[in-house]
Amino acid sequence: MTTTRKPSLSLGPVYFLWDGPKWRDFYFRIADEAPVEYVTLGETVCSKRQHFSEPHVAEVIERLEAAGKRVALSTLAMVTLERESRHVRDLIRDSEHPVEANDLSALGLLRDRPHSIGPLVNVYNAATARTLAARGAENICLPPELPAASVLQMLAAMPDFSFELFAFGRMPLAISARCAHARSKGLTKDNCQFICGEEPDGLPLRTLDKQSFLVLNGVQTMSNSCAVLVDDLAPLVEAGLSRVRLSPQDCDMVKVAGLYGAVLDGRMDGEEAIAELAKVYPGVRFSNGFLHQQEGAAWVSRGRNAALGHG
């Protein structure tokens, strides 16, 4: 890949419920081994999960920053309770780190303060991006459902702005005030017993005819397939893409980051990286359909790797 401006690798927040030690150790290894420049931390999906990671946040930030990573903190994707509203207000008021907004309720509090916009905010065109930038946004991670044509239009319209592409991970599709994950186990949201922790990579769903469909993650609905855009980056990088985001999955994310870094550095071909990713994250379908203006679960392959999207 030839470009005068190589984008930075970033790591988004963990969307799944991992116990505290696993969450901490994951980020310790990211700090020590992963070639990522930006790391976004914080509970994004369900406020009830916060007490698992909160005891470890300070030491994780310290470890990441000691390794030269640039840390941001994520807001919740849906605020429905007063304690959640208070948490967002306190986070924005007290944080010494940049905040990534994943819900519009945070934008009023962040106005005129440097911040980022996460992929759960619907930024579909340059007009929206300009409005957010005028209010203080310095980086926008675009939603994973955008086609390449829309991404290229925004890059052309705002060449000096930092845009980020969601390039690896199960895609966040929807969030609800109800918890279908708990309901599937005969529980309620208020008495969920943190049942979502039993599926650290989400709960796969199947249709009545046994076809893989979606994945439940607490109150969040995600794609069953894993977005893999490692072989689709060249034209976007050439157009000025600033960051490439990897979303943590329950696999070896250090190896994932290494493969993406190798492609961005020109040390590995995209097709070769896909073959290696299939070993790192086995049994999971890959997809890139949204970027190619097809259904999100589709796999658009160039040449000999047509079968790789089917795990």
Sequence and secondary structure as in RCSB ss.txt:
>XXXX:A:sequence
MTTTRKPSLSLGPVYFLWDGPKWRDFYFRIADEAPVEYVTLGETVCSKRQHFSEPHVAEVIERLEAAGKRVALST
LAMVTLERESRHVRDLIRDSEHPVEANDLSALGLLRDRPHSIGPLVNVYNAATARTLAARGAENICLPPELPAAS
VLQMLAAMPDFSFELFAFGRMPLAISARCAHARSKGLTKDNCQFICGEEPDGLPLRTLDKQSFLVLNGVQTMSNS
CAVLVDDLAPLVEAGLSRVRLSPQDCDMVKVAGLYGAVLDGRMDGEEAIAELAKVYPGVRFSNGFLHQQEGAAWV
SRGRNAALGHG
>XXXX:A:secstr
   SS  EEEE    S   HHHHHHHHHHHHHH   SEEEES  S GGGHHHHGGGHHHHHHHHHHTT EEEEE 
 S   SHHHHHHHHHHHHH SS EEE SGGGHHHHTTS EEE TTS   SHHHHHHHHHTTEEEEEE TT  HHH
HHHHHHH TTSEEEEEEEEEEEEEE SS HHHHHTT  STT TTGGGG TT EEEE TT  EEEEEETTEEEEEE
EEE TTS HHHHHTT  EEEE   SS HHHHHHHHHHHHTTSS HHHHHHHHHHHSTT  EE TGGGTS TT   
  STTGGGGG 
